[in-house]
Amino acid sequence: MPIPISPTAPPDAVDTRRAVVLLSGGLDSSTTLAIARHEGFAAYALSFRYGQRHQFELEAAAKIAHQLGAIRHVIADIDLRQFGGSALTDDIEVPKDRPVEDLAGGIPITYVPARNTIFLSFALAWAEVLEAADIFIGVNAIDYSGYPDCRPEYIEAFQRMANLATRAGVEGRTRLQIHTPLINLTKAQIIARGLELGVDFSLTHSCYDPDARGRACGHCDACQLRLKGFAAVGIPDPAPYQP
């Protein structure tokens, strides 16, 4: 069910372009939402309860959507545990302490098969209902874990398909654009941009394997990339970590 962020849209959302923003609750997607808002879009945030190992990221997404003034925040339910095949959706151990320089080499077991394709398809459906021509996704091809659905060529291919697969596209009423504002940024640059735009990173959650209290492990790929980014910026990560 749709989860409204506030009873009315924020004042600066009036007469602006609508955009669907994929929001996981992590550092990258939160910065992406802030960028969409900064660029004048009325943002409709979309998150997923897809059978991931924990729910902390969805709690973070709800807080970030509220903090950054999303018009609405929808959490869609899909169960990718039925297929498994990933350490995030199956009984597979999350890799820890991989060398940072090796993180983008090969495709790790934390890759969820076709996840971004599924997420973008949902975003495309909502965008068509909203008569929105814009989708934002926080994929990154610099400091990332080597996922194939984060690459520019994948995004370009999906955008071409989207404009062939929708009623609005076929009728020529809307030309969909998928925005990837972070795709060529380092994690440090993403953090710096988020700070400029007022993102409260203490609300975000990135860890693949948190404890029962939601504290980050500090050792999975996501934690290592996040910690590396904050270290490069020269400030401590405000997220809670396990001792």
N, C-alpha and C positions, 0 to 999 in steps of 0.2 A: 504494500500500500504506500502511496505517496506520504512523505513525512514533511509537513510544512515547516520552514525555518522561522517564519514570523507571519502574523496574520495579514500583513500588507507588505508589498514590495518596498525596498528601500527607495528613498526619493530619487537617487540618481539612476534607478532602473527604468524610469518612465521614458518611453519613446526611444529606447536603445535597441540595438540588435540582440536577438536571443542567441544563446549558445549553450550546447550541452557540454559539460565538463566532466570527464571521468575522474573520480576522486576516490583514491584508495585509503586516504588518511595518512599517507606517508609524506616524506619531505618533498619529493618531486611533484606529485599531483597537487599538493597544497600550494606550492609556488605557482603551478600552472593555473590554478583557480585565481590566485591573486593577480596574475598577469591578465587573464581574461577580464577580470573586473576593472583593472587599470586601463585596459584598452576600450572600456566603455560598453562591454557586453553585459546584458542581463543574464546572469549565469544560472543554469539549472544543473545542479550537481547530481551525478549518478554513481552509486556505489553498488557492490555486489556481495551478497552472502552466498558464496559459491562452494562452501564446504571446506574453506581454509581451516588451518589447524587451530585458530583462535579467533575471538571476536573483538580483540582490542583495537584492531585497525578500523573497524566500523564505528566504534565509540569515538575514536580520533576523528574520523571523517565527519561525523555529526557535529563535533565541536568546531572543526575548521570551517565547515559550511556555514555555521552560524556566525563565527568570528569574521569571516570574509564577505558576508552579505549575500549568500546565494538566495535566489528567489524561492527555490524549492530544493529539497534533497530527497531523492528516491533511493531506497535500497531494494534492489531486485534480487529475488531468490532463484538460484539455479544450483543444482547439486552435481558438481564435477567429481565428487567422491565416487560416484557410480563407475567412473572410468579409471580413477587413480592415475598412476604413472608419474607422480610428482611427489617430492618430499613435503609439499604444502597441502596435498589432498589425499595422501596415502600413508600407510604405516612404514615410512622410510625415514631413516635418520637424516636430519639436516646437516649438510657439510659444515665443518667449523675450521677456522684458522687456516684457510687456504691463503697462499701468498697473494698479496694484493695485486701484484703485477701479472698474476695468472688468471684473475677473475674473468676477464673477457675472452680467455682462450678456451674454446669448446663450449658446449651447452651443458650447464650443470643440471643436477637432478631436481633443483628447485624450479626449473622451467615447468609451467603448467601448460600442457598441450593445447594450442589454439586459443589460449586465454584472451589475448588482445583482439583476436578476430571475433570471438564471442562478445566481448565487451563493446567493441566498436559497432557490432551489428545491433545491439540493444540501443546504443547511443544514436545510431542512424534512425531506428524506428521512432524514438522519442523526438528527435529533431524534426522528422517529417510531420509528426503530429503537431509540434509547436510551430511549424512553418519556419524553422530555423535553418540557416544555411551554413552554420559553423559548429564544429566539434573540436574540443580541445583535449589533448591527451599528453601526459607528461613523460613520454618515452625519451630515452637518452642513449646515444651511441658512443659516448666517450667513457665516462666512469660508470660502467654497468656490468652485468654478469653474463654477457654474451647471448642474451635471448634473441632468437631470430626475428621475433615480431616487434622489435624495437628499432629496426633499421630503416633508413629513409626510403629504400626501394620498396619495402613492404608497405609503408604508409602511402606512398604514391600509387601503388597497385590497388590498395583498398579504396582510395579516393576515386580512382577511375571506375572501379566496379560499382561503388555507391551511386555514382551519377548515371549508371546504366540500369540500376536495379530499383530505383524509386519512381513513384508516380510523378513527383515534383520534377525529378531530373529528366524523365522521358518527355514530359510536357513542356520542358524548357522554362518552368517557372522559377526554379531554384538551382543554382550551381553550388553543390556542397563543397566546402573546404575543410580539410582536417588540419588543424593548427598543432604544430609540435615545437613550441617555443624553446624547449630545453635540449633539443636533439643534438646540438653541437656544443653544449656547455659542459665544463667539468663540474664535479659535485661542489667544489668550492664556489664556482661562479653561480651555481644554482642557489646555494645558501645565501650568498651575498645579495643576489637579486631578490630573494624572498624577504630578507631583512629590510631591504630598501622599501619594499611594498607592505611592510607591517605584518608579515606572517609570524604568528606565535609558534615557533618550532617546539616549544614545550608541550603543545597539544598534539603533535604529530607522533606517529608510531611507524617504525620501519622494520623491526626485528622479525625474522622468520620463526624464531623459537623462544618466545618470552616465557617467563615463569608464571605461576598462578596469579601473581599480583600485577602482571603486565610489564614487568621490568625487562629491559632488553638484555640479551645474552652477551653482547659485545664481541662475539666470535663468528657469527654467520656472515655470509657475503654482504648482506644488506647493512649490518652493523659496521663492518669494516669499512665499507665505502662511505658511510655516513660519518664515522669518526675521522676518517682521513680528510673529508671535506671540511669539517669543523676545525680540525687542526690546521689546515691550510689557511683558513680564514683568520685563525688566531683567537678563537673563542671556544669555551667549553660547550659541549653538546648538552642542552638543557633537558634532554630526555632521561628518565630514570633507568639506571643499569643495575644489574645484579652485582653483589659484592664480588 
